[in-house]
Amino acid sequence: MKAVDLLKALGVVVCVAVASSAYAQSSDAAATTSTEASAPTKAEKSATKKTDRKLGYAVRRALSRAQGFDVSNVYVRARGGAITLTGTVPEGAQIAQAEEVAKGVSGVNSVSNKLTLSPQNGGK
């Protein structure tokens, strides 16, 4: 009879050990899942870069099509819908024109205009 009681006690101990192990694993999985959900995956980063690149090209194309605008020394950077314009333009009116053209492109949320005037005749 004592052997049966011993086996019952051993069975209870094994069940408790298995249950606590399973709980610990599910808690670790939940913590890992919430951490992974907040960090962007490689595919998401790649998609974001591709979207930014397309938006930058669209802004540059719009600037090149703008009448009387010299885009040769203008650099466009896109990041999450925010456009940064850098470089030089030959005429002061083109600085404001570039900003207006960039704001008119679909997908642009904001424009940071850091364009400057280029020296006349290449600084000579």
N, C-alpha and C positions, 0 to 999 in steps of 0.2 A: 504494500500500500504506500509505503514511503517513496518507492521508486516512481509511482504514478504522480504523487504530489510534487516530486522533484522535477519530473518532466513538464508538468503544468507550469510550474514556476519558471522553468527555463524557456518555455514557449512564450510566456508573458514578457520576459526580458527581451527575447528576440523581437517580438512585435513592437515593443517600445523603441528598441534600437533602430529598427527599420523605419518606423514612423518619424522619428526625429531626424534621421538621415534624409528622408524624402522631403521633409519640411525645409531643411537647410538648403537642399539643392534647388527647390522652387524659389526660395528667397534670393539665392544667388542669381538665378536666371532672371528674376524680375529686376534686380538691380542692374544686371548687364544689359537687359533690354532697354531700360529707361536711359542708360548712359549712351547706348548705341543710337537711340532715337534722336538724341539731341545733337550728335555729331554727324555732319553730312558725309554721305558715302562717296566713294571715288566716282561713281556714276553721276551723282548729283553735282559734284564739283566740276566734272567734265561738261555736263549740260549747262551749268552756269557760265563757264568760260566760253562755250560755244554761243550762248545767247548774247553775252557781252561783246564778243567778237562781231557777231552779225549786226548788233546795234551800232557799234563803232563804224563799221563799213557803211551802214545806212546813213549815218550822220555825215561821214566824209563824202559819200556820193551826193547827198543833198547840197553840201557846201560847194562841190565842184560844178554842180548844175546851176548854182545861184549866179544870176547875171552880174558881171563886173567884179566877181570875187576871185582873188588869187589864193588858191589852196596849196600852192607848192611848198610853203614853209609852215603849214599848220598841221599839228598832231592832235589826234582825237583818241581819248581813252574813255572806255565805258566800264562801269562797274555797278551792277545791280540797278540799271536805269539812270545812274548819275553820270553825266558826261563832263569830262575835263578837256578844255581846249587850251593848248599851249603852242608856242611858236611866235612867228612874226608875220605881220601883214604890211604892205606898203602904204596904206591909207588908213587914217583914223576911223573913218566911217565903216570900214570893213570889220572892225572889232565888234561893234554893236550888231552889224549885219550877221556875223557868224553866230552870235548868241541867239538871235531871233530865228535863224534858219535851223539851228540845232534844237531849239525848243519846239519847233514845228514837226519834228520827226516822231512818228508813232513809237511809243515805248520809252521815251525820254521823260524822266521824272524831274530832273534838275540839271542845270548847266553851271559849271564853274569856269568862267572865262578868264584865262590867264594870258591872253594874247597881248603882244606889245607891238609898237611900231618899229619897223625895220629902218635902219639908217638909209638915207637917200644915197643912191649910187653905190651901194655896198659899203658905206662908211668911208668913201674916198673924198 
